[in-house]
Amino acid sequence: MNGQKSQLSPRNGGKLVVLVVARISGGPTQKEQSLADQADHGRAVIEELYPGPVNYIVVATTGKGERIDRPELDEVRAHLRSGKIDVLFAEDAGRIVRGTAAKDIACLAVDHKVRILIPNDDIDSDDPNWETDMIDACKQHVGANESTSKRLKKKLMNRFMKGLGAIPRETSGESGELTQLGLAFGRSALVWNIRRRRGDGVWPRRRARGGVRRPVWRRVGRAGR
């Protein structure tokens, strides 16, 4: 890692205590093995920096990075306040929280004399510019998430307009349950697509202002005209 200024050292004179924070969103393409990979990454980085014995504490979570009410974050804060942790490790700031709350947790760590190492964002709290780097990293992770969200929304709307169906998806900040509106919208689109493939589902039409006929959405179950 760039910016490392001093060697790691245990505060109790014995084992170095490292808190590793790992997280995955839990999407269909993500596997629990990814959490283990993040923990292994932490061990590999620490082994390069410290040759002595190390005690690793891994806090792993599966959930949306935007959520700040995850119980694992309370566990992380409790460890940092305990006075027993020497190093806080995360692959990137988004593994802690995908937002500015990650910076708040980092500040809590520094207040309790815990060294922060976030290699993918090139953050080391021993660097005098670490806080600026942390803010920039939070901004980048939030921006990347918003860009992905816009791309998915555009893609799903395009599929819906083509009659290919739009699957309802969980949105940021929800507790794992789809909104009733999103569920109804997605289900209707899928059923309409099935009817369309059978040949008995057609876009109903009505005459708009100016005499121009345009397609409109009709509740599934009513015959199209």
N, C-alpha and C positions, 0 to 999 in steps of 0.2 A: 504493500500500500504506500502511496505517496503521502508525504506529510507527516510520517511517524517521527516524533522528536525524541522520545525517551523509551527505555526498556520497560516492559511490563514487570510489575512486582506485586506480590501478595501483601495485603495490608496486615494480615495476621502472622506473617513470617513463615507460614507453612505452605499449604496448597493455594495456588491461584484459583479463585472462584469466578467462573465465567457464566453469565446468563445469556443464553441463546434464545432469540425470539424468532420463531418460524411461523409462516402462515400461508395457506392456500385459500382461494376463493370457494373451492368446492364445486367447480363446474364439471360438466360431463367428461371433459378431456383431461381433468386433473386427477392425480392419484395420490394416495397417502404417502407413497414412496418419496414424493417431492418434499414432504416435511423432513424425512430422514436425510435426504440429500442436502437440505439447508443446514441441518445440524452437523453433518459431516464436513460441509464447507467451513463452518465455524471452527471445528476442531483442526482442520488443515491450516487455517490462517493462524490460529493461536500457536500451533506447534512450530510454525516458522518464526514466531516472535518470542516464544518463551520455552526454554528447554526443560524446565522443572515440572513437578507434578501439578496436575490441573483437575479441579472438580467442576464438571459441567452440569448446569441446571438448564434444561430445555423446556421452554413454554411454547407449546405448539397449538395452533388454532386453525379451524376450518370455518371460514365465514367471510363476508364482504369486508374489504379493507376500509370502506368508508364508515363502517359502524364503530362508534366510539363507546358503546355500552357493552362491549364484549367482556365477559367476566375474566378472560385471560389478561386483559389490560390491567385490571385491578390486581391480579396476581403479580404482574410485572412491576407495578408501582410498589407493592408491598415488599418485594425482593429488593428493590432499589433503596427503600427506606430502612431496610433491616441493618445496614451497616456491614453486611457480610460479602457483598458483591464487589469484585474488582474490575470486571469488564462487562459491558453490555455489547453483544454482537447481534447484528442482523445483516442479511445479504444486501438489502437496500431499505431505504426509509419506508417504502410502501409495505414492507413485510410487517412493520409495526402498526402503522395506520396510514391509509392513503389519504393524507390531509395534513393540516398544520398541527393536529394533535400529536403527531410524531415528534415535532420539534419541542412541544411541551414536555413530553416524556424524556427526551434527550436532555433538556435543561434540568429536570428533576434528577437525572443520573449524575450530571456534573455537580449539582448542588451537594450531592452525597459522595463526591469524590470517586465516582465510577467512570472509568475510561470508556469511551464510545468508539467502536470500530464498525464501520459500515462500508465494506470494500467496494461494492458495485457503484456507490455514489461518491467514492473517494473521500470519505469523512472519517477524521480522527480527531477526537476532542483535544488532543495534545497540540493540534494546530491552532494558532490564534484566530484563524478565519473559519473555524468549524461551524459556528452558528450561522454565518452567512451561507456557507455551503449547505447546511441542513435546510434552510429556508428555500434555497434554490432547488434542492432535491424534492422537497414537498411540492413545490410549484410544478416541477416536471412530471411527477407521478399523477397529480391531479389533472394536469393538462392532457396527459396520455390517456387517462380514463375517460375524460370528456370527449376526446377525439374518437375513441372506440365506441362510445355510446352513440354519438351522432352517426357514425358509419353504420352501426347495426340498425338504428331506427330508420335510416334511409333505405337500407337493404330490405327490411321487413315491409315497409310501406310500399316499396316497388313490387315486392312479391304479392302483396294484397291487391294492389291495383291491377295486376295481371291475372288475378284469380287463382294464384298458386297457394293461397293460404298463408296466414301469419300466426305463428305460435306465440301465445302470451308469455312474456318473460318477466322475471322479478326485477324490480327497479331498485336503485340505490336507496338505502335507508329502510326498506321494508323488512319485516320480520320473517321472511321466508314464505309469506302467503301472497298470492297474486291478487291484485285488486279485482273486484267484481266486474268493473268495466273492462279491464284487460282480458279477463277470462271469457266474458261473453263475446267480446270482439273476436278473440282468437278462435273460439269454438264455432261461431257463426261462419267465419271465413273458411274453416276447415270443412264444415258440413256443406257449405255452398260449393266448395271445390269438388267434393265427392259427387254431389248432384250434377255438377257440370260435366264431370268425367263420364257419368252414366248417360248424359245427353238430355236429362230432364230439368237441368238447372240453367236458366238463361238470365241475363241481366234485364230486369224490367226497365221500361223506359217511360218517360213522361215528357210532355211538351213544356219547355221552359219559356221564359219571356223572349219575344222576338220570333217565336215559332220554331226555335231550334230544339230538336229532341236530344236528350242526353241521358246517360244511365244514372239510375239512382239505386240506393241500397234498399232492399225489401227484407223484412224479417223472414228467416228460414221457415218453411212450412206453408207459406202462401204461394200459390201458383204464379209464375211469372207471366207477363203479357208481352 
